[in-house]
Amino acid sequence: MAEEAENVDGEGAEEEGRGGGKKKLIIIIALALVVLLGGGAAAYFLFFNEPAAEVVEPENDPDAEPEAKAYFLDLPEMTVNLNSKNRRAQYLRVKIALELVSEEQAAKIEPFLPRVLDAFQVYLRELRTSDLEGSAGLFRLKRELQKRINDAVYPVKVNDILFKEILIQ
């Protein structure tokens, strides 16, 4: 029995030595792979990667005109009462400017201004104060008004609607 205990103990020590060697070998291989991959990535970025294009800042000329020209057409101020379920009246006052490509487009839109203002009035009167809350509400309002004006003045295209003043009372 004593011999069996020695064999069991001897075999156990021998297996632990082999298992420890396998673990060391796996760790060494993993470290070698990490070093090789890191070195390969460093070599790629240093030698094979094209240099970044130099950023050339434009000269700050105070007399320079903007690249894209725009023309702005101011619409008359509009005051409408908002749709509310309670008895208290709430009003919306807006001042809007239209962004156009040229003054010629503004001349083409002017005969249609009554149609544009009517479309705006009808839409604005159906709004509730909750529709205008936050920047998301104003963004939706801007997109809806732009869609309505582009429908009213087609084939002329309004690039953007600019709010000069928005007041809810």
Buried (B, 14 or more C-beta within 10 A) or exposed (E): EEEEEEEEEEEEEEEEEEEEEEEEEEEEEEEEEEEEEEEEEEEEEEEEEEEEEEEEEEEEEEEEEEEEEEBEBEBEEBEBEBEEEEEEEBEBEBBBBBBBBEEEBBEBBEEBBEBBBEBBEEBBEEBEEEBBEEEEBBEBBBEBBBBBBBEBBEEBEBBEBEEEEEEEE
